[in-house]
Amino acid sequence: MVLSLFKTSNQTNSSKKNRQAGQVGITTLLIMVVILAIAISLSQRTILEQDIALTQEKATRVFNAAEYGIEDALYTIAEEDFDAGFDGAGYLEDISQLSIDGLIVDTSIQKSSIFEMYVEQGSVVEIPLDDLENGDELDINWWYQEEPTCDNDGPPALVISIYGDNEGRHFGYDPCGGDGESRENNNFEDASASSVDDYLFAATITLELTDELVRVTPLYNSSKIQISANEGAISEAQFEANTRGIDEDAGIAQALRVLRSMPAAPSFMDYTLVSGGSLSK
């Protein structure tokens, strides 16, 4: 009987050890599975971050290529290198596709007969005049806020200089010219109300057949300005340059668009004379 009891105790201990060993094995396996899952997740994340970094690097290269196209277009405009001329839609015909380090750069330059851009206070817009006819008029519209006030944030006055035949004519228009505010003594003419959408003020000047160049300078404030004339009087008011950098292998494209007016001499080159509070013409 004693021997039989001893054998039963041995078997029980052995069974417990086997169960404990099995539990340890399962726990170890679960830990290994968790570690493996974490390792796979980290590896996938690292690969994803590397792919993102590589894509960003390629996108930066494509953007730089598009910037080069814009710089080349702006140089062409500044140098007035328009040997091949413009087609009927106003596009420069001799702009070709570039290839930079395996990237493609498409560039186009289009001219417009209407100037419409934001102009900083004291900056100059210069527009050449073409074949004028009797009765041609220059139309200028500016300012866009609904309720202008004649204070530091009020609408700008415009100084307009027209040159031709070795002489110049100068005009001044001020929306605040006659309302009793601080600008009333500049002797500028009152601006008219604009009939063009999104603009409040306007000025119209009759052009002379000998006129060759128009220069417009906003004073007191900056503003979006629109300048136009009769058909044929202006052909190169502003230019629109568009470029697109393309990486065909990566399927990445970056596009840029820039509006550019004709190069202009600084405003101090104008000889508009202000003497004793009056504008000499």
C-alpha positions in Angstrom: 0.0 0.0 0.0 2.8 2.4 0.8 4.5 1.8 -2.5 1.3 2.3 -4.4 0.7 5.6 -2.7 4.2 6.8 -3.5 3.7 6.0 -7.2 0.5 8.1 -7.3 2.3 11.1 -5.8 5.1 10.9 -8.3 2.7 10.8 -11.2 0.9 13.8 -9.9 4.1 15.9 -9.6 5.1 14.8 -13.1 1.8 15.9 -14.5 2.0 19.3 -12.9 5.5 19.9 -14.3 4.3 19.0 -17.8 1.4 21.4 -17.5 3.7 24.2 -16.3 6.2 23.5 -19.1 3.3 23.7 -21.6 2.1 27.0 -20.1 5.6 28.5 -20.3 5.9 27.4 -23.9 2.6 29.0 -24.9 3.5 32.2 -23.0 6.9 32.3 -24.8 5.2 31.8 -28.1 2.7 34.5 -27.5 5.5 36.9 -26.5 7.4 36.0 -29.6 4.3 36.6 -31.7 3.8 40.1 -30.2 7.5 41.0 -30.7 7.3 39.8 -34.3 4.2 41.8 -34.9 5.8 44.9 -33.4 9.0 44.3 -35.5 6.9 43.9 -38.7 4.9 47.1 -37.9 8.1 49.1 -37.3 9.6 47.7 -40.5 6.6 48.7 -42.5 6.5 52.1 -40.9 10.2 52.7 -41.7 9.7 51.6 -45.3 6.7 53.9 -45.6 8.7 56.9 -44.1 11.5 56.1 -46.6 9.0 56.1 -49.5 7.5 59.4 -48.3 10.9 61.0 -47.9 11.9 59.7 -51.4 8.6 61.1 -52.9 9.2 64.4 -51.2 12.7 64.6 -52.5 11.5 63.9 -56.1 8.7 66.4 -55.7 11.2 69.0 -54.6 13.3 68.3 -57.6 10.3 68.6 -59.9 9.3 71.9 -58.2 12.8 73.3 -58.6 12.7 72.4 -62.3 9.4 74.2 -62.6 10.9 77.2 -60.8 13.8 77.2 -63.4 11.1 77.3 -66.1 9.5 80.4 -64.5 12.9 82.1 -64.1 13.7 81.4 -67.8 10.3 82.8 -68.8 10.7 86.0 -66.6 14.2 86.5 -68.2 12.7 86.2 -71.6 10.0 88.9 -70.7 12.6 91.2 -69.1 14.9 91.0 -72.1 11.9 91.3 -74.5 13.3 88.3 -76.4 10.3 87.8 -78.6 12.0 87.0 -81.8 9.4 84.5 -83.0 6.5 86.7 -82.0 3.1 85.7 -80.6 0.4 83.6 -82.2 -3.2 84.6 -82.6 -4.0 83.5 -79.0 -1.2 85.6 -77.6 1.2 82.8 -76.8 4.9 83.2 -77.5 5.7 80.7 -80.3 9.4 80.0 -79.7 9.1 78.6 -76.1 10.1 75.0 -76.2 10.1 72.0 -73.9 13.1 71.7 -71.6 14.8 68.6 -70.2 16.7 69.1 -66.8 18.3 66.0 -65.2 15.8 63.7 -66.7 12.8 66.0 -65.8 10.6 67.6 -68.3 9.7 71.3 -68.0 6.8 72.7 -70.1 6.8 76.5 -70.3 4.4 79.0 -71.9 4.2 82.8 -72.1 1.0 84.5 -73.0 0.6 88.3 -73.4 -2.5 90.3 -72.6 -3.8 93.6 -73.7 -5.3 94.3 -70.3 -3.3 94.9 -67.2 -4.9 93.6 -64.0 -2.7 93.1 -61.0 -2.1 94.2 -57.4 0.3 97.1 -57.3 2.2 98.2 -54.2 2.2 101.8 -53.1 4.9 103.7 -54.9 5.5 101.0 -57.5 5.2 101.8 -61.2 3.2 100.0 -63.9 4.7 100.8 -67.3 2.7 99.9 -70.5 3.8 100.6 -74.1 1.3 102.0 -76.5 0.9 100.7 -80.0 -1.0 102.0 -83.1 -3.2 104.7 -81.8 -6.2 106.2 -83.5 -8.1 109.5 -83.0 -10.4 109.1 -80.0 -8.6 106.2 -78.3 -9.0 106.3 -74.5 -7.1 104.9 -71.6 -9.4 103.4 -68.9 -8.1 102.8 -65.4 -10.0 101.2 -62.6 -8.9 100.6 -59.0 -9.8 99.8 -55.4 -12.2 97.1 -54.3 -13.4 97.6 -50.7 -17.1 98.3 -50.4 -16.9 101.2 -47.9 -13.7 103.2 -48.4 -12.6 105.7 -45.8 -10.1 108.4 -46.5 -7.6 107.4 -43.7 -4.3 105.5 -43.6 -6.1 102.4 -45.0 -8.1 104.4 -47.6 -8.0 104.1 -51.4 -4.9 105.3 -53.2 -4.6 108.2 -55.5 -3.1 107.5 -58.9 -0.4 109.5 -60.7 -0.6 108.8 -64.4 2.2 109.9 -66.8 1.9 109.6 -70.5 5.1 110.1 -72.6 5.6 110.5 -76.3 7.5 112.7 -78.8 10.0 113.8 -76.1 7.3 115.3 -73.9 5.1 114.1 -71.1 1.7 114.7 -69.7 0.9 114.0 -66.0 -2.5 113.5 -64.3 -3.5 112.9 -60.7 -6.7 111.3 -59.5 -7.7 111.0 -55.9 -11.0 109.4 -54.6 -10.5 111.6 -51.5 -9.8 114.8 -53.3 -12.8 116.7 -52.2 -14.2 115.3 -49.0 -12.4 117.6 -46.5 -9.9 115.0 -45.5 -6.1 115.5 -45.2 -5.4 114.8 -48.9 -7.6 117.5 -50.3 -4.7 119.9 -51.0 -2.8 117.7 -53.4 -4.7 119.4 -56.3 -5.6 116.0 -57.9 -8.8 115.6 -59.8 -11.6 113.6 -58.2 -11.8 110.0 -59.3 -15.0 108.8 -61.1 -17.2 105.9 -60.1 -16.2 102.7 -61.8 -18.6 100.7 -64.0 -16.4 97.6 -63.9 -17.3 94.8 -61.5 -15.1 94.6 -58.4 -13.8 98.1 -58.7 -15.0 101.4 -57.2 -13.0 104.2 -58.8 -12.1 105.0 -62.4 -10.3 107.5 -64.6 -10.4 108.0 -68.3 -7.8 109.8 -70.4 -8.0 110.6 -74.1 -4.8 109.5 -75.8 -2.9 111.5 -78.4 -1.5 110.0 -81.6 2.0 110.7 -80.5 1.7 109.0 -77.1 4.1 106.0 -76.7 4.2 105.0 -73.1 2.0 105.0 -70.0 3.2 104.9 -66.4 0.8 104.5 -63.4 1.8 104.9 -59.7 -0.5 104.5 -56.7 0.1 106.9 -53.8 -1.0 106.6 -50.1 -1.9 102.9 -50.4 -1.7 99.8 -52.5 -4.4 98.4 -54.7 -5.5 96.1 -57.5 -5.5 98.1 -60.7 -7.0 97.4 -64.1 -5.6 99.3 -67.2 -7.1 98.9 -70.7 -7.6 100.9 -73.9 -9.3 100.7 -77.2 -8.6 97.6 -79.3 -5.1 97.8 -80.9 -3.9 100.6 -78.6 -2.2 98.2 -76.1 -0.9 94.7 -77.0 1.6 94.0 -74.2 0.0 95.2 -70.9 1.1 92.1 -68.9 2.4 88.6 -69.3 1.3 85.3 -67.8 4.0 82.6 -67.5 3.0 79.0 -66.8 5.5 76.2 -66.2 5.0 72.5 -65.3 7.8 70.3 -64.1 7.2 66.6 -64.8 8.9 63.4 -63.5 7.3 60.8 -65.8 8.9 57.8 -64.0 7.6 58.8 -60.6 4.3 60.2 -61.9 4.9 63.6 -60.2 4.1 67.0 -61.6 4.4 70.6 -60.2 2.9 73.7 -61.8 3.6 77.4 -61.3 1.9 80.5 -62.6 3.2 84.0 -62.5 1.8 87.3 -63.8 4.4 89.9 -64.8 4.2 93.4 -66.1 6.6 95.0 -68.5 9.9 96.0 -66.8 9.7 99.6 -65.6 12.1 102.3 -64.4 11.6 103.3 -60.7 9.1 106.0 -59.9 11.7 108.7 -59.2 12.4 108.7 -63.0 9.1 110.4 -63.6 9.4 114.2 -63.6 6.0 115.0 -62.2 6.6 118.2 -60.3 4.7 119.1 -57.1 5.2 122.7 -56.2 3.3 124.7 -53.6 0.7 121.9 -53.2 -0.2 121.9 -56.9 0.5 119.3 -59.6 2.3 120.8 -62.6 1.4 119.2 -65.9 
